[in-house]
Amino acid sequence: MTRIGDESLARFDHGRKSAIGTTAVQLTTSSMHAPRGVQIKAAVGNSGTVYVGNSDVTAGAADATDGFPLAAGDALFVPIDDPSKIFLVGSAAGQVVHFVVV
């Protein structure tokens, strides 16, 4: 049995999503393979909260669709195969996240 930590990656992708506002947006519109998942970090300068979820993610609107909250500087690892499946919405306009696809 191989543990995830026992394998190294040949390459990884990274990026930034800026101008996250009160309407849900994709983390990236580019579909790419994420063998392990995606690490997302809210920018330390954010004035609001970024919510992470599916395409129906909301920010404090409904229990069933409210995303996982990231305050400024918070991070989350999502074990998903494609970062374009991740959506973000902010509690205010002008929020930013940084991400690494591994």
Backbone bond lengths (Angstrom), bond angles and torsions (degrees), N, CA, C in turn:
res aa  C-N    CA-C-N  psi(-1)  N-CA   C-N-CA  omega(-1)  CA-C   N-CA-C  phi
1 M - - - 1.446 - - 1.526 109.02 -
2 T 1.317 116.78 132.77 1.456 122.24 179.76 1.517 109.63 -104.11
3 R 1.298 116.00 131.36 1.461 120.66 175.95 1.519 108.32 -88.67
4 I 1.328 116.17 152.26 1.462 120.49 -179.57 1.523 110.60 -55.98
5 G 1.310 117.99 -41.11 1.450 121.67 -177.91 1.517 114.16 -66.26
6 D 1.340 117.73 -14.15 1.457 121.51 -179.04 1.525 113.52 -84.46
7 E 1.304 117.68 -8.83 1.459 121.46 -176.68 1.523 110.00 -111.53
8 S 1.326 116.14 141.05 1.455 119.08 173.98 1.521 108.78 -103.98
9 L 1.312 115.33 158.47 1.459 121.36 -179.93 1.520 110.28 -95.64
10 A 1.310 116.39 144.31 1.460 121.00 175.54 1.528 110.54 -74.48
11 R 1.347 116.37 -29.80 1.470 121.17 179.14 1.512 108.89 -162.48
12 F 1.323 116.09 167.51 1.456 121.79 174.39 1.521 108.21 -148.41
13 D 1.318 115.71 162.26 1.462 121.33 177.64 1.520 108.92 -114.36
14 H 1.316 115.58 161.63 1.463 120.58 -179.36 1.519 108.99 -153.52
15 G 1.313 115.95 166.78 1.451 119.17 178.44 1.513 112.47 179.61
16 R 1.324 113.54 -174.18 1.456 122.23 179.59 1.514 107.52 -137.56
17 K 1.308 116.66 141.19 1.463 121.53 173.36 1.516 106.17 -117.44
18 S 1.329 115.79 116.94 1.458 120.10 -179.48 1.522 109.69 -112.14
19 A 1.289 115.85 174.23 1.469 123.40 179.46 1.527 112.31 58.68
20 I 1.334 116.59 37.85 1.462 120.40 174.41 1.521 106.96 -76.65
21 G 1.322 115.86 125.47 1.458 120.87 -178.77 1.509 111.79 -123.77
22 T 1.313 115.67 -150.20 1.461 121.50 -173.67 1.527 113.72 -88.47
23 T 1.325 117.34 7.39 1.465 123.08 172.72 1.526 107.81 -115.26
24 A 1.321 117.25 134.01 1.466 121.36 -176.77 1.528 111.93 -60.89
25 V 1.344 115.74 137.59 1.466 122.94 177.57 1.523 108.88 -133.90
26 Q 1.341 115.70 153.98 1.461 120.52 175.65 1.521 109.95 -71.76
27 L 1.327 115.73 145.05 1.459 120.09 174.21 1.522 109.14 -57.83
28 T 1.329 116.76 -44.30 1.457 123.06 174.12 1.521 108.12 -149.46
29 T 1.307 116.77 144.68 1.465 120.12 177.67 1.521 111.20 -86.87
30 S 1.330 116.26 -8.54 1.465 120.91 178.74 1.522 110.01 -87.54
31 S 1.319 115.84 121.63 1.459 120.43 175.68 1.522 108.04 -77.27
32 M 1.326 116.80 130.41 1.463 120.96 177.85 1.520 108.89 -147.59
33 H 1.307 115.81 155.48 1.461 121.09 -178.50 1.527 110.11 -77.89
34 A 1.316 115.56 128.93 1.462 121.88 175.62 1.524 107.52 -119.11
35 P 1.329 118.85 92.21 1.463 120.76 -174.97 1.528 113.86 -57.65
36 R 1.329 116.62 -31.98 1.471 120.40 -178.53 1.514 112.83 -113.29
37 G 1.328 116.88 -36.94 1.456 119.47 -178.91 1.516 112.20 148.34
38 V 1.333 115.01 -160.66 1.458 121.72 -174.81 1.530 109.48 -133.85
39 Q 1.329 116.20 129.04 1.464 122.30 173.46 1.521 107.09 -96.68
40 I 1.327 117.12 127.25 1.465 122.75 -178.35 1.522 108.13 -121.74
41 K 1.329 116.61 134.57 1.462 120.62 176.96 1.520 109.48 -131.34
42 A 1.327 116.04 129.42 1.463 121.33 175.92 1.526 108.60 -74.23
43 A 1.318 116.13 135.83 1.463 120.70 -179.44 1.527 110.52 -59.69
44 V 1.330 116.29 141.97 1.463 120.57 -178.19 1.527 112.29 -65.81
45 G 1.322 116.99 -21.36 1.457 120.88 179.59 1.520 115.18 -87.68
46 N 1.327 117.41 1.30 1.467 119.95 -179.72 1.526 111.02 -61.55
47 S 1.323 115.43 141.53 1.466 121.07 178.27 1.520 112.00 -95.00
48 G 1.329 116.79 -13.48 1.462 121.23 -177.98 1.512 110.81 -130.46
49 T 1.322 114.84 -165.22 1.459 122.87 -179.71 1.516 109.56 -105.66
50 V 1.327 117.08 140.88 1.466 122.52 173.36 1.525 106.96 -105.41
51 Y 1.335 116.49 131.74 1.461 121.94 178.83 1.521 109.08 -105.98
52 V 1.330 116.50 132.73 1.458 123.49 -176.69 1.520 108.73 -108.80
53 G 1.354 116.51 133.03 1.456 119.46 178.65 1.513 112.62 -172.86
54 N 1.325 114.67 -156.01 1.468 122.38 177.66 1.523 109.76 -83.54
55 S 1.314 117.37 -173.18 1.466 121.49 -177.37 1.521 112.98 -62.41
56 D 1.335 117.95 -19.65 1.468 120.73 179.69 1.531 112.46 -98.18
57 V 1.333 117.83 17.32 1.459 121.73 -176.26 1.530 111.53 -59.59
58 T 1.338 114.95 140.36 1.459 121.29 176.44 1.524 109.19 -128.66
59 A 1.321 115.05 167.48 1.466 121.81 -178.51 1.525 109.26 -117.97
60 G 1.311 116.14 82.65 1.459 119.72 177.51 1.514 114.70 81.58
61 A 1.332 117.78 19.08 1.466 120.98 -177.26 1.526 113.59 -96.45
62 A 1.331 117.76 -35.59 1.465 120.72 -176.00 1.525 110.08 -156.38
63 D 1.317 116.26 136.66 1.469 120.49 -179.80 1.524 112.36 -54.01
64 A 1.315 117.26 -39.12 1.470 121.56 -174.99 1.524 113.41 -70.81
65 T 1.335 118.44 -22.84 1.467 120.20 -174.02 1.526 114.52 -123.41
66 D 1.324 118.20 -5.82 1.465 119.13 178.69 1.523 109.70 -61.73
67 G 1.326 115.60 133.60 1.454 120.34 -177.28 1.515 112.99 -82.09
68 F 1.330 114.61 -178.90 1.463 122.07 177.11 1.524 107.38 -77.51
69 P 1.339 118.91 122.93 1.465 120.56 -174.39 1.527 113.25 -80.90
70 L 1.330 114.99 136.62 1.461 122.04 173.19 1.523 108.10 -123.26
71 A 1.317 116.50 111.15 1.458 120.84 173.06 1.528 107.91 -78.11
72 A 1.318 117.10 170.25 1.462 121.38 179.78 1.524 110.37 -52.17
73 G 1.338 116.25 126.17 1.455 122.22 178.83 1.519 115.61 87.70
74 D 1.334 117.82 -11.24 1.470 121.05 178.72 1.521 111.07 -73.98
75 A 1.332 116.20 153.86 1.463 121.71 179.44 1.522 110.19 -133.26
76 L 1.330 114.81 157.61 1.461 122.49 -179.57 1.520 108.45 -147.80
77 F 1.341 116.84 135.37 1.459 121.07 171.99 1.517 107.80 -101.94
78 V 1.341 116.82 127.02 1.463 122.38 179.04 1.528 107.93 -112.38
79 P 1.334 118.50 113.91 1.467 120.98 178.91 1.523 110.30 -79.09
80 I 1.323 115.98 84.66 1.465 122.64 -175.21 1.522 108.81 -133.69
81 D 1.324 117.85 154.23 1.467 121.36 -174.16 1.524 115.19 -87.01
82 D 1.331 118.20 -9.09 1.465 121.32 -176.89 1.527 108.90 -154.23
83 P 1.339 118.82 118.78 1.461 120.75 -177.79 1.526 114.22 -65.42
84 S 1.332 118.18 -18.25 1.467 119.27 178.98 1.531 111.83 -71.12
85 K 1.333 117.24 -8.18 1.469 121.57 176.51 1.529 112.14 -85.64
86 I 1.326 116.92 -5.17 1.463 122.26 -178.88 1.525 109.27 -96.38
87 F 1.330 115.85 133.41 1.460 121.78 178.48 1.517 109.79 -120.92
88 L 1.328 115.46 153.11 1.458 123.11 -176.63 1.517 109.77 -132.29
89 V 1.314 115.94 146.99 1.459 121.43 172.28 1.523 106.98 -144.69
90 G 1.314 116.58 145.14 1.455 120.32 -178.10 1.513 112.86 -106.61
91 S 1.319 115.56 158.81 1.460 120.70 173.74 1.522 110.30 -79.19
92 A 1.334 115.94 -13.80 1.461 123.28 178.06 1.527 108.11 -151.87
93 A 1.304 116.25 162.87 1.468 121.12 179.50 1.528 110.42 -70.80
94 G 1.327 115.88 158.28 1.454 121.85 171.72 1.518 116.43 81.16
95 Q 1.325 118.31 21.82 1.462 120.94 179.21 1.532 109.71 -84.38
96 V 1.331 116.40 157.12 1.465 122.74 -175.47 1.529 109.33 -137.33
97 V 1.342 116.43 142.14 1.464 121.21 169.46 1.525 108.59 -130.21
98 H 1.316 115.38 155.43 1.459 123.54 173.36 1.519 106.45 -116.11
99 F 1.345 116.88 148.50 1.462 118.19 -178.03 1.518 112.07 -144.92
100 V 1.339 114.23 155.02 1.456 123.25 174.99 1.516 106.96 -130.58
101 V 1.337 116.30 128.83 1.462 122.58 178.27 1.523 107.29 -99.47
102 V 1.330 116.86 120.12 1.470 120.70 -178.36 1.512 110.83 -126.22
